[in-house]
Structure formats: structure tokens, C-alpha cells
Amino acid sequence: MNGDYLATINHFSNLSVLVIGDAMLDVYMDGSADRICREAPVPIVDIRDVKTVPGGAANTAANLAQLGAKVHYISVVGSDHEAKLLKDALAGHGLDTSLVLSDPVRRTITKQRVTAGNQLLVRFDSGTTEAIHADYERQVIGNLKNNFHRVDAVVVSDYGYGILTDKVIGALGALQHKKESILVIDAKSLDKYSHLRATVAKPNYQELVRLLAITEPAASGKRSEQIRRHGQRLLKKTGTKYVAATLDIEGALLFQHGKEPYRTFSKPVENTKAAGAGDTYVGALTLALASGASIEVAGEIAKSAAVVILQKSGTATCTKSELSHYLGNGSKYTDDWQELKNRIDHLRKEARRIVFTNGCFDLLHSGHVTYLDQARTLGDALVLGLNSDASIKRLKGNNRPINNLSERIRILSGLESVTFMTSFEEDTPISLLEVIQPDLYVKGGDYTVDNLPEAPVVLGYGGKIEIMPFVQDRSTTNIILKIKSLDTQTA
């Protein structure tokens, strides 16, 4: 089946997609909060990093571009500083912004998040959410008519912030009725689009509750069971061929006429860790359907793209190479350091912080898992360097490792904390560090920066080092001794 997925993904670069919807600028201000304000009992955040990325429909467009498609994006923003930042961010993803109109009387929708460490403290929202002026409405409709039937698929991303007016929706309907295209609807109010004969609607659980007038929303873990019963109602209410109902940690239900729903499964993630996974899902789903995939295959590909996003933080995009790698063989491991560097470079283009740690990780235990979880929280991606079998023998003796490298890779691949893995033959990862140059090198144990052999390399290229204590009373050696003790007692 993975071969089908990869063949579909390889076709993405042949496709063009039109996106229309509300553009937003997502701003992430990250710092530390070590003091309390005198004026009020609130933390003082010393900002050390500010990142601006496309949000809303602009994030959907950016994801489509990163997945390999040629994207035409229609929207209206202000003529303010935030609009310039947003257009620059879109251009950074290779997008043409000529169809993003600037209205001097509007303020660009901006969502600013302040975080300290891994904790979101507050979010500020600003910008114009009223319907676009009639002059800009006419221009949007003109751009829509000029491009609708020139592309392989059309995505509507309607957050209810004034771009998709009744007249714009009417124009969409007329174009779709004239010649049906692959039309994907991601909207807070799906009932407004029921007459369009769209291909697929993608409601989240909150949108499903509104659409179905559910008076008693289900608790997390019970939503799939609740929504499954409403499949045919959803298809009728949306007027679409398919409905992709996304249910957060419960995955998604894919409904189609005359068939049982198909379910895909997701993975739990902290609410503050990632944003915009729904936009990524829509982008991948659209391209898969436009490539001729069934709704089941398209749903699995879209789910996989969203999982890639959930490994990151903030509003992010999934690249075609990341998606191909995820679906290629399910492995996070490569023995090619240059390939690893290329993967890391892709993340760096999105200003991701790369954390690296290394070790034997022979018999995986709770101390290892806790250590890797903690290391991951220090950045956006965790790269794990594994000592080779020969390296472990030199360090630990001829009776080690207990698990060979391939077994260790297979076990560690199941950890959510680990993004990529590689291995090294030397006693230390110095040569590997020189190639991949992570932003932060994390080491566990009783080391100090002064006696750490890798320190000169890391500090030399401008990286940082953090020493983290191992979990007490947890070690592979102790586990081996305990097993031997039990064997002795039963002998």
C-alpha cells in the first residue's frame, strides 16, 4: 500500500491548485518568564525570538506549495506592516502573491502568541473581520473566474472573516455547476456551501456539532462513536461526494454515499504544540484526490501529513520530502549523514530548533524515555545518534549490545519524541556533529561542558550545550544484573 501512497505523492508536483480564503499572520514571540510584574501578579516575559508565518487560508496555500503544487492564492489583506510580513512569509514558501489584494481600509488579521519555555501564556488577535468592500469583492470574483477552470483543484478555506461573501460563494457555485472541478470546502459554516456540489467537506468536531445541531457534545474518546451515526446526514447537509470529519486525537471518519465510513487514526499531542494541522490535512487531501486517489488513500495521506505537523511546534508546513519519508518505510533512521543534514536543513528553513543527543540505548527503559521526552521539549526536532554495535563493544565490553543496531532502531522509532536517527562508528559523535551542526547538543549524566569531548566542536560552530541528569536508579546495566540475579535464583 505504501507504494500507492508514494506514487500519489510523486504526482503532486504536476498539479496546480487555487486557494481562496481568509489570510492571517501568525506571530510567535518566545522568551523566558523568571520574574513577576510589580504592577500586577503576571509574569514578565523576556522575548528572545519572534517568528512570523502564514496562518489560516494562507497556511493552507503554503502547505500546498511545500507539498509540491503550483498554488494560486486569492485573498484580501490590509496595506499595513502585517500584510508585508505575511506576503514575505508566503514568498518564502515560493508562492506568488499577485492575487492577494491590499485594501488600505482593512487591517490584516494577526494572531500573536506569547510563550515562555513550552507554555503558551496569552494570544492577541487583531484585524478586520467584516465583509470585504464591494470593489474588492468584484476583483476577487474576477480572479476566481480567471483561474477556476485552469487548475486541477480548488480549496475554499473560510474562517468567517469576510473574504467568502454571499456573492463570492454564488460565483463559486456558478463556476462549479458549469464544469465540476475537485472542490474542497473547509469552512466554519458548511451549510452555506451545500448547493455547490463540492467534492469533499472537511469539518472538525466543533463544526460538526454546529452543523448537526448536537446538543450534548461527546467527551474526548467518544466522538468517533457519536459522529459515525450521522454519516448520511452529513453528506446530505454538505451536498458533497465525501465528508472528511476530523476528530483530533480520535483521527478522522471518511464518509461516502452507499458505503460504511472509513476511519483513519491519529496520535495524541499537546494542544500548545502545533497549530494549523487542519490546513495541512486539507492540502494533502486535495492533492491526493486531484492525483486520482480514492478517498481512503487520500485520507491516509492527509492523516500522515498532519502527523508530520504534530511533530513540530507552532503553525508549520509539511514538505513533500517529509511526507514521502514518513510513508516510505515508516523509518526515522538513515545511515547517510548527508541525507540527514538535508532533512534537518528542510526544518531549518522554517526556523525550527534542532536538538541532538546520542547514546547506546541498548535495553530501552523508562529512564531513556523520560530523558528523550525532556530533550525533545528543548526544541522542535530531536535527532538521535546511536552508537554502532562495534562502538558499544569497545565502550561496554564484548557482551554488549544486548540488542543490535537494527533492533534498537526499530524500538526507538516508536517514540514520539524522536524525529530522526542515525548511527556512528566512533566512540563519540564528534564527526557527526561537524556535519549536521544541531542548534542544541544535549548530554545526560555527570558531564560538564569543560569535560565533554564534543564541547569544542559544538561551541565552535555556534551551538549550545545542555547537560541533563539521567533518571535515578534506571540503567541498562542494572536491568542486566537484575535479570542475571533472577536466573541465578531459578537455577
Secondary structure, DSSP 8 states (H G I E B T S, - for coil): -HHHHHHHHHTGGG-EEEEEE-EEEEEEEEEEEEEE-SSSS-EEEEEEEEEEEEEEHHHHHHHHHHTT-EEEEEEEE-SSHHHHHHHHHHHHTT-B-TTEEE-TTS--EEEEEEEETTEEEEEEEES--S---HHHHHHHHHHHHHHGGGSSEEEEEE-SSSSS-HHHHHHHHHHHHHS--EEEEEES-GGGGTTS--SEE---HHHHHHHHT-SS---TTSHHHHHHTTHHHHHHHHT-SEEEEE-GGG-EEEEETTS--EEE------TTTEE-HHHHHHHHHHHHHHTT--HHHHHHHHHHHHHHHHTS-EE----HHHHHHHHHTS--B-S-HHHHHHHHHHHHTTT--EEEEEE---S--HHHHHHHHHHHTTSSEEEEEEE-HHHHHHHH-TT--SS-HHHHHHHHTT-TT--EEEEESSSSSHHHHHHH--SEEEEESS--GGG-TTHHHHHHTT-EEEEE---TT--HHHHHHHHHHHHHHH-
